[in-house]
Amino acid sequence: MLFYTGEMGLTLTEEVSWHGHRMVFLRAGNEHHSVALVPIDLRKELGLSEHTTVMTYGMQVGSYRQLKDAVALLNENGCEEIDVPTALFPGIDYAAHFLDPDGHCIQLYCYMEQIGWDGKPRPVSLRREAVTPWPDKLEALPDTYADRTFQGPLG
C-alpha cells in the first residue's frame, strides 16, 4: 500500500474486512475510491476469473435510469450477471456486475460517495442500503451531484 500512498499520492479512504480478507480503498480526489486493493485469493471465493489481477473494472453511468436500462439491455442480450456482495464496494450503493467474454468482471454504477471537508467517508450506518428488487427511482443524496466528472449526454 505504501507505493500507492507514498509514491502515487493516493489517500486511504477505508479498509474493509470480509470473510477474513482485508481490502483497502484509496482515492485521488473527492470520490470514495479510485483504486481498491483486494487479495487475489478472494476471486476464487467469488467465482471470478483467476487469470487476471483485476477484481472489477468500474464504469460510472450518468443516472440511475441509465444504470437500470444498461442492466436490462445486458441481460436481454445474454450477458452473464453475477452477484458481488455490497461489502466489497463501499461508497457505492446500486451496482451491477457482468462478466465480459474473457471472464473479467465489469461493474456498472451511477453514484459514488463524495468525501467531505473532513476527509472522512460517510459512516456505514449513514449510507443508503441497496435493496432488492431495485426501486423504480432513488432519492438524491446530499452529494449525488457533487461529482465533477462529465458523463456525457444523459439521453
N, C-alpha and C positions, 0 to 999 in steps of 0.2 A: 504494500500500500504506500510505502514511503516514496516510491517512484512517482506515483500519481499525485500525491500531495506535495512532495518536495520538489520534484523536477518538472512536473506538468502544471503545478499550481492549482489543482482541483481542491475543493473543500469537502471535508467529510460532512454529510448531511445526517446519515442514520446508519445504524448497524442493526441487523435483524438475525435472529437465530430461529431456524425452522428445522425440525427433526434432527437436531444435532449439527446442522450446517450453519456456519457463520457467513453472512453476506454483508457487504459494505456498499453503501450508495454514496456516490460522490457527485458534486456539481461544479459547473463552470460559471454559472450566473445565478439567476433567481429561481430557476426550476428546481424541483426537489432533487432530481438526479439527471446527470448526463451519462454516467457510467455506473454499472453495477458489477462488482467483483463477486462472483459466485463460484463455489467449488465445482470442479469438473464432475466429481462423483454424484452431484445432485442430478445431472442429466439422466443417468440410468434410472434413478428413482422416479423421475417424472415421465420416463418413456421418450425422452428426446434423443436426437441423434448424438452418437458418441464420436462422430468423425469430424467434429468442429470444436473450437474452443469458445464459441459464442453461444450463450444460452438462448437469448432472443435478440431480435433486431426490432426496435420500436419505431413506429411511424405514427405521428400525430395527424389526425384529420381535423377539419375545421369546425365541426359541430357534432353534437350527439346524434342528430338526424343523419349526418354523413356516416357516422360510425355504424348506426343500425342498418343503413342502406348497404354499406360495404359488407357487413356480416351476412345480410340476406343474399346479396349478389354472389359472394364467395361460396356460401352454402348451396345456392341454386346451381352453381357450376361444378359441384362435386369436390370442392377443396376440403381437405381434412382439418376440421376444427378440433382443437384439443383443450382440455381443462388445465389451467395453471392456477394454483392457489393464489388468492389475492395477497397473502402474506409475502409473496415473492416479488411484488411490485408496489411497494409503499409509495404514497403520494399520488397514485393513480387509482380512480375508483372503478369505472367501467372500462374494460379492455377485453378484446377478443384475440385469440391466438390460433394461428393457422400454420400448417407445415407446408413449405414450398416443395417442389418436386425433388429436391436434393435432401429433404428432411430437416432443413433449417426452420426454426420457429420464428414467425413474423408476428409481432404484437401490434395491434391497432388500438389506438385510444384517442380520446378527444380532450381530456383535461389532465393536467398535471399541477399539483400543488405548487404555489409560488412561496418562496422563503421570504419572510418579512424583515422588518427593520432590525430585529434582534438576532437574525442569523440562525434561528432555530426552526425546525419543521413543526407543523401543527401536531399537537399531541394525538396519539392514536385514538383516544376516546372522543376527539372532536372531529374526526374525519368522517365523511359520508361513507356509509357502508353500501356496497353494491348488493342489490337484491335480485333474486331470480324468481320468476321471469323479469327481464328488464322492463322498467316502466316506459310508457309512451314518451314522456317528457321528463326533464330534470330541471329543478330549480337552480338558478345560477348561485354559485358560492361567491363570497366576497372577492376572491382572487381569480374567478373564472376568466375575466377579460383583462387580467393584468399582464399576461404574456405578450411580449413584444414581437414574437415570431409571426411573420406574414405567411399565412397558409394558402394564399391564392384566393380566387373567387369561390364563393360558397355554393354557387349554382348547381 
